[in-house]
Amino acid sequence: MTQTLARIKQKGKNFEVIVDMDRALKFKKDSSNSDFLEIETIFSDSKKGFKASESELMKCFGTEDANAIAQKIVKSGEILVTQEHREEEKDKKYRRVVDFLARNSIDSRTGNPITPERIKSALEEANVKVKNIPVESQIAEILKEISRILPIKIEAKKIKLIIPAVHTGKTYGIINQYKEKEKWLDNGDLEAVVRIPSGIIMDFYDKLNSATQGSILTEEISE
């Protein structure tokens, strides 16, 4: 267990709570367990031991209930994390990128797979800053940076999709980051051409079929 602070600024006032770091981070992500509060007190400055007044709590949160306020602070505010936690999160993000590239990329000169060790070395040499967003959303930028060091390209398949009009709203976000072309048909259907990394094609199809009840039409395009 690691104690830390969660804090927020509301209407010009600072509010802090003392929480268990791991439980608070988990609650911030999925709200499944609110048992993170170490001391049932809302502070204006915890280091000095200054408690927030009841009138400030009512004005800024509409309640004096410490648990309810703590949930709002954790959910919308900042949780102070340790250096060890930051290093662990950085390592996890790097591992996700390395795993994605190892599964989906090849050496552009030989056509052979690239080992995770070579990929990790290239990331470090290029000083790539991995962001806290899905790998697929930043892979083009990462490839641009490491291609100066490593001859690498993503193995991908080109697919034409026809999405019924009734499902375009639910599916557009799924296909948008892979989309090369799109055409809206007279009946409201969406025809799109996407390029999908080979290693995630089945997951991509699963998401589309779940969103459209299997009513989407697909056709692989030879290149």
C-alpha atoms as one frame of an Amber mdcrd trajectory, in Angstrom:
protein
   0.000   0.000   0.000   1.282   3.445  -0.946  -0.298   6.568   0.495  -0.481
   9.625  -1.694  -2.539  12.742  -2.344  -5.379  13.328  -4.750  -6.127  16.992
  -5.323  -8.313  19.351  -7.285  -8.950  23.066  -7.610 -12.611  24.114  -7.469
 -13.797  27.708  -7.720 -10.306  28.953  -6.878  -9.979  26.703  -3.800  -7.580
  23.772  -3.303  -8.884  20.480  -1.958  -6.852  17.376  -1.078  -7.512  13.876
   0.196  -5.114  11.186   1.384  -5.665   7.989  -0.579  -4.195   4.582  -1.333
  -2.477   5.224  -4.667  -3.200   1.911  -6.407  -6.863   1.807  -5.353  -7.399
   5.455  -6.298  -5.851   4.930  -9.749  -8.064   1.905 -10.280 -11.160   3.872
  -9.264 -10.203   6.734 -11.592 -10.069   4.250 -14.458 -13.164   2.090 -13.887
 -15.047   3.295 -10.747 -15.441  -0.320  -9.599 -14.265   0.118  -6.002 -14.380
   3.361  -4.038 -12.508   1.948  -1.020  -9.411   4.105  -1.534  -9.719   6.835
   1.115  -7.102   6.579   3.883  -8.439   9.408   6.062 -12.047  10.559   5.844
 -11.084  14.221   5.811 -11.029  16.826   3.063  -8.043  19.117   3.426  -7.228
  22.514   1.977  -3.562  21.780   2.744  -2.824  18.294   4.070   0.861  18.983
   4.843  -0.103  21.754   7.232  -3.116  19.799   8.485  -5.575  22.476   7.321
  -9.063  21.059   6.833 -11.484  22.511   4.306 -14.403  24.263   5.949 -17.941
  22.923   5.681 -19.032  26.107   3.915 -16.287  25.673   1.279 -17.271  22.039
   0.714 -20.941  22.952   0.285 -20.095  25.825  -2.049 -17.736  23.805  -4.255
 -19.196  20.281  -4.102 -22.764  20.697  -2.898 -22.186  18.239  -0.041 -20.113
  17.735   3.101 -19.866  13.955   2.652 -16.138  13.116   2.602 -16.518   9.929
   0.565 -18.650  11.575  -2.118 -16.250  14.518  -2.369 -13.205  12.213  -2.447
 -14.703  10.328  -5.383 -15.130  13.594  -7.285 -11.555  14.650  -6.471 -10.086
  11.320  -7.599 -12.234  11.111 -10.707 -11.724  14.686 -11.954  -8.548  15.775
 -10.226  -4.894  14.739 -10.042  -3.455  11.737  -8.225   0.183  12.196  -7.230
   2.105   9.046  -8.192   5.542   7.775  -7.193   8.567   7.703  -9.486   8.440
   3.900  -9.317   4.853   3.923 -10.594   5.775   6.297 -13.434   8.618   3.969
 -14.452   6.307   0.939 -14.353   3.728   2.695 -16.538   6.419   3.784 -18.998
   7.673   0.196 -19.213   4.134  -1.109 -19.834   3.586   1.387 -22.659   6.909
   0.437 -24.243   6.068  -3.271 -24.000   2.726  -2.685 -25.756   4.481  -0.896
 -28.631   7.213  -3.533 -28.896   4.628  -6.336 -28.898   2.527  -4.615 -31.569
   5.506  -4.037 -33.849   6.905  -7.529 -33.324   3.545  -9.014 -34.383   2.848
  -6.676 -37.298   6.103  -5.520 -38.832   8.872  -6.941 -41.011  12.341  -5.911
 -42.124  11.677  -3.883 -45.277  14.914  -5.122 -46.896  14.660  -8.848 -46.207
  10.976  -9.424 -45.495  11.931 -11.238 -42.271  10.320 -10.684 -38.872  12.032
  -8.269 -36.479  12.826  -9.427 -32.977  11.397  -7.573 -29.969  14.968  -6.897
 -28.815  15.827  -5.046 -32.062  12.607  -3.063 -31.888  13.161  -2.048 -28.263
  16.745  -1.035 -29.050  15.537   1.130 -31.961  12.901   2.803 -29.784  15.509
   3.658 -27.179  18.090   4.833 -29.740  15.516   7.082 -31.437  14.423   8.355
 -28.011  10.775   7.663 -28.872   8.267   9.123 -26.433   5.445   6.598 -26.177
   2.160   8.348 -25.396  -0.597   7.159 -23.104  -2.982   6.502 -26.009  -3.775
   3.330 -27.998  -0.751   1.983 -29.876  -2.614   2.066 -33.204  -3.201   5.805
 -32.850   0.505   6.646 -32.589   2.136   3.874 -34.622   2.606   5.982 -37.777
   4.540   8.587 -35.791   6.618   5.905 -34.040   7.457   4.201 -37.343   8.616
   7.518 -38.789  11.017   7.984 -35.880  12.529   4.494 -35.770  12.702   3.958
 -39.549  15.813   6.169 -39.521  17.484   3.444 -37.474  15.666   0.254 -38.424
  14.434  -0.812 -41.905  10.863  -1.535 -40.833   7.410  -1.622 -42.356   4.000
  -2.755 -41.168   2.461  -5.806 -42.786  -1.113  -4.835 -43.566  -4.122  -5.897
 -45.589  -6.310  -3.577 -47.647 -10.038  -4.166 -47.181 -13.149  -2.616 -48.715
 -16.086  -2.240 -46.346 -19.723  -1.432 -46.954 -21.379  -0.372 -43.724 -25.196
  -0.100 -43.595 -26.425   3.416 -42.925 -28.019   2.448 -39.616 -24.613   1.394
 -38.226 -22.284   4.098 -39.564 -22.405   6.159 -36.372 -21.279   3.222 -34.224
 -18.541   2.071 -36.594 -16.971   5.287 -37.874 -14.705   5.615 -34.853 -13.550
   2.009 -35.287 -12.460   2.443 -38.903 -11.373   6.084 -38.933  -7.731   5.625
 -37.918  -7.240   2.962 -40.642  -9.285   4.638 -43.387  -7.660   5.444 -46.745
 -10.801   6.322 -48.703 -14.485   6.761 -48.029 -17.602   7.254 -50.131 -21.128
   7.868 -48.911 -23.623   6.008 -51.071 -27.027   7.347 -52.132 -28.826   5.063
 -49.667 -26.741   6.354 -46.733 -24.408   3.358 -46.580 -20.691   4.034 -46.149
 -18.163   2.466 -48.502 -14.633   2.673 -47.144 -11.203   1.283 -47.897  -9.060
   0.582 -44.847  -5.534  -0.706 -44.313  -5.323  -2.949 -41.241  -2.142  -4.339
 -39.620  -2.211  -8.105 -40.154  -1.880  -8.929 -36.473  -5.100  -7.172 -35.444
  -7.405  -8.067 -38.345  -9.456 -10.590 -36.355  -9.910  -8.137 -33.496 -10.907
  -5.442 -36.025 -13.531  -7.744 -37.574 -14.838  -8.713 -34.134 -15.381  -5.041
 -33.230 -17.156  -4.320 -36.523 -19.376  -7.401 -36.311 -20.292  -6.596 -32.718
 -21.261  -3.027 -33.686 -23.257  -4.059 -36.773 -24.679  -7.450 -35.735 -22.636
  -8.974 -38.557 -24.328  -6.930 -41.296 -21.169  -5.344 -42.683 -19.829  -6.448
 -46.087 -16.073  -6.886 -46.479 -13.781  -7.610 -49.405 -10.004  -8.013 -49.265
  -8.236  -5.997 -51.962  -5.143  -7.465 -53.609  -2.192  -5.138 -54.089
